[in-house]
């Protein structure tokens, strides 16, 4: 009996210890709830470079155990397509693992990005809102019409529903024609626009205790941190990241601050000077086709084009299609320089392929979609930029050949800039029997040096100024030793 009592007591003790062990696991869940907070800055203009940076930061840390992505917002907005790409990236994060923290401001496209996060917080005295689509006209910024506003409203509405924000208020960030009222009933409060109020059931209208205009017609919703909290957008007004973590009760295992790498900063810089690089690239490549050998203009031009394309490739806008177009253009230009004399359809086609490739590398679509009207706006902007670049390149080419090229031989030595034919002799091996004024035919393009035939004999000659193509008539303008200088002539020899 005593033995049985001891056995029962021992079993009860083990059972109690087991229960205590289970209880300690349940009442101390902090280890399981600990999160690695990854702070990603969203600062400056919203552009493809920012979209690539945020995408890299999120993909690179998605394998971290229990991550919490915190977007630190300080932007006046930027490109709609870049903002939508960022939104698409944020929507791949599991719900509850992303927080927007407005450090200074989240205006226009910045507001769209902020609302795509699962939760919104704001630093004291910061602002969010005003996402009207704009374009730059002759009189300054101009608000785009309903065709542009409608798809953006739909996006704001979808994000608001996803995160339980007032969808009508979210839409009023985009469209100024909306009047939004705050309706207070006995047991609930909601927001409705003027059309919604008009269509409201009479029985429901009779229950309205108070009606207050929150957003007037002609205005866009822009909120400070206090208003955003009152209107149901912001979860907390905080003093900083540490205060945010404390107020939201986040068990932060570690706080990791992400910074742009030097290559990402360089790509962003390339994007800002892309039009200039395009001008230099097109001009350099063309000048190379009109000068002998492989010289500085061709190297500089090719380097500029590679930098433009490489920058667009790094931000995800350019791909193999654009690369193929660029290579075809360069091959056609190479054929024009080394195979086909002069500059004709092959060279023009080469420049056209390069221009089309560069155009497509500035956008992530080929043909604009009707449901995305900002794509058409971007296409027009890119076409204008390409046209300006081509016109500027032509101007640079004209300046080079008129004012710079004729004087290069005085400052730079080289096979075509100095008297490289001073000790040359005619290919026939005979003594020169030519005189100033004799006429001949070009048999090898003069760029500026080449070969010409005089009286069935071929001589090395050099053009005085202009480059002269094959089969053109020339006239000897000067003979200095074995150096024969010629000019273009209308008379055949």
Secondary structure, 3 states (H helix, E strand, C coil): CHHHHHHHHHHHHHHHHHHHHHHHHHHCCHHHHCEEEEEEEEECCECHHHHHHHHHHHHHHCCCCCEEEEEEEEECCECHHHHHHHHHHHCCCCCCCEEEEEEEEEECHHHHHHHHCCEEEEECCCEEECCCCEEEECCEEEECCHHHHHHHHHHHHHHHHHCCCCHHHHHCCCCCCCCEEEEECCCCEEEEEHHHHHCCCHHHHCCCCEEEEEECCCCCCEEEHHHHHHCCCEEEEECCHHHHHHHCCCCEEEEEEECCCHHHHHHHHHHHCHHHHHHHHHHHHHHHHCCCCCCHHHHHHHHHHHHHHHHHHHCCCCCHHHHHHHHHHHHHHHHHHHCCCCCCHHHHHHHHHHHHHHHHHCCCCCCCCCCCHHHHHHHHHHHHHHHHHHHHHHHHHHHHHHHHHHHHHHCCCCCCCCCCCCCCCCCCCCCCCCCCCCEEEEEECECCEEEEEECCEEEEEEECCCCECCCCEEEEEEEECCEEEEEECCCCC
